[in-house]
């Protein structure tokens, strides 16, 4: 038994540096915009609601995605990476249990100022530097 108690902390200590590496932000590069991102956090999002998605088109002129109600949304974007300006946010009709979160999400998009990476994903932040959206992608 004593050997197991000594071995377990040693194993945990060996794993800690690898876990820390997994939490290192990726470099902020325009290639990050080639993915579809799931928006897992934004002001007013409840923890159990469905997540909207966001993707920028290849010409970097339009943002598109799905709302938490699985309906389409889109907006104009002006991009000077990592700076961005979102305007003219629109969506198809939506009605579902997460409709309140959809409205909150669509209403805050025009507060976006720039991209920033973080250990937990890609962020869109406001002009004051506070996090507006936290996005993750599966690849």
N, C-alpha and C positions, 0 to 999 in steps of 0.2 A: 504494500500500500504506500509506503513512504516514497518509493521510487516513482510511482505514478504522480504523486503530488509535486515532486521536483520536476518531472518531465513535462507535465501539462503547462506550468508557467513558462518553461523554456520554449515550448512550441508556440505559445501565444506571443512571447517576446519576438520570436523569429518572424511571425506573420505580420506584426504591426507595421514594419516598414513597407511591406507590399500593399497593405491596405491604404496606407498614407499615399503611396504612389497612385493608386486607383482614384484618389480624390483630387488629383492635380488637374487644374483646368487645361484644356487643349489650347493651342495657340489660336488667337483671333485672326482668322484668314477668310477671305471672300469665298473659298471653297465650302465653307460651312453653310452657305446659302443654297447649295445644291440639294439639300435634304428637305423632306417634309418633317416638320417638328410638331410634337404634341405639347400643348400649353398646359402644364401641370399646376401652375400657380399664377394667380393674378388677384388684385384687390376685389374682394367680394365672392371669390370662388369658394364654394363649400367643399370640404374634403371628399365627400362621396359623390359629387356630381361628375358627369361624363366630361371628358376633356376635348376642347376644340383643337383643330390643327391649323398650321400656318405654313405656307410655302410661297417663295418669291418666284416669279416666272423667269425664264432664261434671259429676257431682255432687261430684267430688274426694273420693271415699270409697274407691275401689278402684284399685289399679295392676294392669295386665294386660300381657301381652306374649307373645313367643315365646322359647323357649330356643334355645341354639345347636344343639340337636337338632331344632328346628322343632316343638316341642310347646308347649302352653299352660302359662303360669304366671300366678299372681295373688296379691295380698296386700291386706290392709287398710291404709289410709293415713289419718293424721290430718294435715290441712294447715292451717297458719297461715302462709301464704306470706311469706317463703321457707323457714320452718321446716317440717319434716315428720317424721313418725314412721311407720315401716313395721313392720307386725306380721303374724302369721298367714300367713307365706309358704308357698304350696302350688304344686304342679305336677302335671301329668299324667305318667304314666310316660315315661321317656326312656331311650333307648339308642342311642348313635351314637359316632363317633370322638371327639366333643367332650364326652362325658358328664362327664368329670372337671371341665371348666371350668363346666359347668352347675351341678354341685354347689357349686363355689366361689362362683359368682355368687349362687345362691339363699341360701347361708349368710351372705353379708355384707350382704344388703339391710337387715337389722334394725339395722345400725350407722349408718344414715343419720340425719343431723341437719338438713340444710338444703341448699337450692339455691344455686349461685353460678355466674356466667358467667365465662368465661375466653376468651382469644384463640382457643383451639382447640375450643371448644364449651360445652355446659352441663354443669356438674359437680354431683354430689351429694357433699357432704363429711360427714365425721364431726364429732363434737362438738369435737375438738381442732383442727379446721380442715383436716385432711389430706384429700386427694382420695380418695374412695371409688370413684366412677364418673365416667367421661368419656363424654358422650353427644353425638352429632351427628345432624343431620336433614337430609334433602334438601329440605325445605319442605313 
